Amino acid sequence: MDDNFDKIKKLNIRKMNLEDIEFAIEMAAAEGWNPGIHDGEIFYETDQEGFFIAEIGSEPVGCASAVAYDNSYGFFGLYVVKPEFRGKGIGMRLTEKCLEYLGERNIGLDGVVENEKKYQQVMKFRSFYSNLRFEGTAGEDITEKEIAEGLTKISEVPFENLLKYESQMFPAPRPGFLEKWIKQPDSFAFASFEAGVLKGYGVIRKCRTGYKIGPLFADDENTAEKLFRALNASIPGETLYFDVPEPNKKAMELAEKYGMKVMFKTIRMYSKEDPPIKLDRVYGVTTFELG
């Protein structure tokens, strides 16, 4: 008899505390998702009630997150079970806990391709489009003068302006998350203005391997490219990752123009409708784990 199967009877699922979040980040890293080095604390503080850990005795065996951004929208992520415990119902127990917590909200997720049918059939999620992770190498030359023309450090932008701007590209307000995200260590962030009007912003952060852009929101392809080049130039010689929604053809062209190659994709799914955001202005997804 499978000893692990016997252990499942003793499975306990509880809310994480801050100390547990490192387990979830390590699980994500082991899956090759390449989390940012400061992701754990920022993720957890976004919704401390929405992170769950599965344990057998004192051994953690799986995790998942269910971040409630407001009363109408939430995001399901960080869903991983240790390989030796898969296929035994632990993932479903975690899923049930997350769905129970998020209730009647519209729930988004970026699912790995191999789990798409399970999300459709068991969780009744609907698939809407793919997000593609591109990989490349930063190193394009760009002068300080070029960066300065029309761009500013994001720390100089009134926070209310950022919140108002990104409400067009994200389905719910996330002030707590955004404030920490743009100020995290080991990151660079720029905003673009035209005649005093905010036209876009982007963030790049250090990850387990290289750096990852996210988000990159922009009104048009020229603004997006200007921000992309400034972020790129901040980390010369480093490996660069960029998560692009496939329906945004201008974003796809931008990644390809700078020699980036697709390394894998996720499926953006929702439990209800596709939120009415301006996807043509989403050049880079903030994060697959929290949306």
Residue pairs with C-beta under 8 A, 6 or more apart in sequence:
4 84
4 85
4 88
5 88
7 56
7 57
8 56
8 85
8 88
8 89
8 90
10 56
10 57
11 54
11 55
11 56
11 61
11 90
11 93
12 54
12 55
12 56
13 52
13 53
13 54
13 55
13 93
13 94
13 97
14 52
14 53
14 55
15 48
15 49
15 51
15 52
15 53
16 24
16 44
16 51
16 52
16 53
16 63
18 41
18 44
18 48
20 51
20 53
20 60
20 63
21 40
21 41
21 43
21 44
21 51
22 40
23 53
23 60
23 63
24 40
24 51
24 53
24 63
24 65
24 78
24 80
25 35
25 39
25 40
27 62
27 63
27 78
27 80
27 82
28 35
28 78
28 80
28 289
29 35
29 208
30 80
31 80
33 288
33 289
34 207
34 208
34 209
34 210
34 212
34 241
35 207
35 208
35 289
36 184
36 205
36 206
36 207
36 208
36 212
36 287
37 186
37 205
37 206
37 207
37 208
38 184
38 185
38 186
38 187
38 205
38 206
39 287
39 289
42 177
42 180
42 181
42 184
43 51
43 65
43 67
43 78
43 289
43 290
44 51
45 176
45 177
45 180
46 67
46 174
46 176
46 177
46 290
47 66
47 67
47 68
47 69
49 68
49 101
50 65
50 66
50 67
50 68
50 74
50 98
50 101
50 102
51 63
51 64
51 65
51 66
51 78
52 63
52 64
52 65
52 66
52 94
52 97
52 98
52 101
53 60
53 62
53 63
54 60
54 61
54 62
54 63
54 81
54 90
54 93
54 94
55 61
56 85
61 81
61 82
61 85
61 90
62 80
62 81
62 82
62 85
62 90
62 91
62 94
63 78
63 79
63 80
63 94
64 76
64 77
64 78
64 79
64 80
64 94
64 95
64 97
64 98
65 75
65 76
65 77
65 78
65 79
65 98
65 289
65 290
66 74
66 75
66 76
66 97
66 98
66 99
66 101
66 102
66 107
67 74
67 75
67 77
67 290
67 291
68 74
68 101
68 102
68 105
69 75
69 171
69 172
69 173
69 174
69 291
70 172
70 173
71 105
72 105
72 106
72 172
73 105
73 106
73 107
73 108
73 171
73 172
73 275
74 102
74 105
74 106
74 107
74 108
75 107
75 108
75 109
75 290
75 291
76 95
76 98
76 99
76 102
76 107
76 108
76 109
77 109
77 110
77 288
77 289
77 290
77 291
78 289
79 91
79 94
79 95
79 98
79 109
81 90
81 91
81 94
92 122
95 122
95 123
99 107
99 123
105 271
106 171
106 270
106 271
106 272
106 273
106 275
107 125
107 270
107 271
107 272
108 171
108 268
108 269
108 270
108 271
108 275
108 291
109 119
109 125
109 268
109 269
109 270
110 131
110 266
110 267
110 268
110 269
110 285
110 288
110 289
110 291
111 119
111 125
111 266
111 267
111 269
112 266
112 267
113 265
113 266
113 267
116 127
116 267
116 269
119 125
119 267
119 269
120 126
120 127
120 269
123 271
124 271
125 269
125 270
125 271
126 269
126 270
126 271
127 267
127 268
127 269
128 268
128 269
128 270
128 274
129 245
129 246
129 247
129 267
129 268
129 279
130 245
130 246
130 265
130 266
130 267
130 268
131 243
131 244
131 245
131 246
131 265
131 266
131 267
131 268
131 285
131 288
132 243
132 244
132 246
132 252
132 255
132 262
132 264
132 265
133 241
133 242
133 243
133 244
133 262
133 263
133 264
133 265
133 266
134 241
134 242
134 243
134 244
134 255
134 260
134 261
134 262
134 263
135 239
135 240
135 241
135 260
135 261
135 262
135 263
136 239
136 240
136 242
136 255
136 258
136 259
136 260
136 261
137 237
137 238
137 239
137 240
137 259
138 211
138 232
138 233
138 234
138 235
138 236
138 237
138 238
138 239
138 240
139 232
139 236
139 237
140 229
140 232
140 233
140 258
141 233
142 229
142 230
142 232
142 233
146 229
146 230
147 190
147 230
147 233
150 192
150 193
150 194
150 226
151 190
151 191
151 192
151 193
151 226
151 227
151 230
152 190
152 191
152 193
153 189
153 190
153 191
154 162
154 182
154 189
154 190
154 191
154 201
154 203
155 182
155 183
155 189
156 191
157 191
157 198
157 201
159 175
159 178
159 179
161 198
162 178
162 182
162 191
162 198
162 201
163 173
163 175
163 178
165 198
165 200
165 201
165 217
166 178
166 201
166 215
166 217
167 173
168 217
168 277
168 278
168 281
169 215
169 217
169 277
169 278
169 279
169 281
169 282
170 277
170 286
170 291
171 275
171 277
171 291
177 290
181 203
181 286
182 189
182 203
184 205
186 205
186 206
187 203
187 204
187 205
187 206
188 203
188 204
188 230
188 231
188 234
188 235
189 201
189 202
189 203
189 204
190 201
190 202
190 227
190 230
190 231
191 198
191 200
191 201
192 198
192 199
192 200
192 201
192 218
192 223
192 226
192 227
193 199
194 223
199 218
199 219
199 220
199 223
200 216
200 217
200 218
200 219
200 223
200 224
200 227
200 281
201 215
201 216
201 217
201 218
201 227
202 213
202 215
202 216
202 217
202 218
202 227
202 228
202 230
202 231
202 283
202 284
203 213
203 214
203 215
203 216
203 231
203 286
204 211
204 212
204 213
204 214
204 231
204 234
204 235
204 240
205 211
205 212
205 214
207 241
209 239
210 235
210 238
210 239
210 240
210 241
211 235
211 238
211 239
211 240
211 241
212 240
212 241
212 242
212 243
213 228
213 231
213 240
213 241
213 242
213 243
213 284
214 242
214 243
214 284
214 285
214 286
214 287
215 282
215 284
215 285
215 286
216 224
216 227
216 228
216 231
216 242
216 251
216 282
216 283
216 284
217 281
217 282
217 283
217 284
218 224
218 227
218 281
218 283
219 281
221 250
221 253
221 254
224 250
224 251
224 254
224 283
225 254
225 257
228 242
228 254
228 258
228 283
232 240
232 258
240 260
242 255
242 260
242 284
243 284
243 285
243 287
243 288
244 251
244 252
244 254
244 255
244 283
244 284
244 285
245 251
245 268
245 279
245 282
245 285
246 252
246 265
247 279
247 280
248 279
248 280
248 282
248 283
250 280
250 283
251 282
251 283
251 284
254 283
266 288
285 291
